Amino acid sequence: MNTNPPDPGLFLDCQDGLEGIYRHTDEALRSLGEMAGFFKKVAVIQETQAKALLKNIESKGRNKTMALFNFEAPITKLAWESCMIAIESVGSKTMSSSVCINSEIVAPMNAFISDNTNQRKRLVQDGTKIVTELKNAHTNLTKTKSSYETRCKEADQLQQTFLRAKSDGTTKPKDFQKLSQRVTKAMELANQGEKEYIKTVQRTNELIATTYDKDLPALLLQFQVM
């Protein structure tokens, strides 16, 4: 088992790296949303234009208009009918283009954005969980190390006091015995603190190994295929 304390940078690198991915994917989805909005506006403009053209043909159509005119020359009548047909064709094709843009561009883009927004939300939650676990592990490791160092310091101080009392010969036997018991207790606590610290280091290293060898690669792969 690895009992060497982990590099503190491993905790920060994970968070910083994921936050960069969060920003990138959010910007990408927002850009796609703007693109879909642009095409939607194009479709609306085309629909409005098509309806106006077709309405004009209907309200002032060829039959009604032709009844008001006296076409003396057949060529004039033919030209007018050709214009009506052409305008109606433009209106129909423009309407078809609007429908096509909505069905083949806007709708698929919106569906893609919706699906990937939900997917991104789940992945961000998974990433947040990973970072939180690392943060908690780092906090616990720091706390355990601090407790261990404090116990060692207290044990060293008591041992120095004990050695001075032993050397000067002025300490009463009863007090000397109490001091000896305190030293023994402090050493036991220090040894216990060392064992707890080693176990915490091992658990933290195992978590880091799992995170960087398994959890993060799987998470990044899911972000990649979005």
Stockholm file with secondary structure:
# STOCKHOLM 1.0

chainA/1-226         MNTNPPDPGLFLDCQDGLEGIYRHTDEALRSLGEMAGFFKKVAVIQETQAKALLKNIESKGRNKTMALFNFEAPITKLAWESCMIAIESVGSKTMSSSVCINSEIVAPMNAFISDNTNQRKRLVQDGTKIVTELKNAHTNLTKTKSSYETRCKEADQLQQTFLRAKSDGTTKPKDFQKLSQRVTKAMELANQGEKEYIKTVQRTNELIATTYDKDLPALLLQFQVM
#=GR chainA/1-226 SS CCCSCCCTHHHHHHHHHHHHHHHHHHHHHHHHHHHHHHHHHHHHHHHHHHHHHHHHHHHTCHHHHHHHSCCCSHHHHHHHHHHHHHHHHHHHHHHHHHHHHIIIIIHHHHHHHHHHHHHHHHHHHHHHHHHHHHHHHHHHHHHHHHHHHHHHHHHHHHHHHHHHHHHHCCSCHHHHHHHHHHHHHHHHHHHHHHHHHHHHHHHHHHHHHHIIIIIHHHHHHHHHTC
#=GC SS_cons         CCCSCCCTHHHHHHHHHHHHHHHHHHHHHHHHHHHHHHHHHHHHHHHHHHHHHHHHHHHTCHHHHHHHSCCCSHHHHHHHHHHHHHHHHHHHHHHHHHHHHIIIIIHHHHHHHHHHHHHHHHHHHHHHHHHHHHHHHHHHHHHHHHHHHHHHHHHHHHHHHHHHHHHHCCSCHHHHHHHHHHHHHHHHHHHHHHHHHHHHHHHHHHHHHHIIIIIHHHHHHHHHTC
//
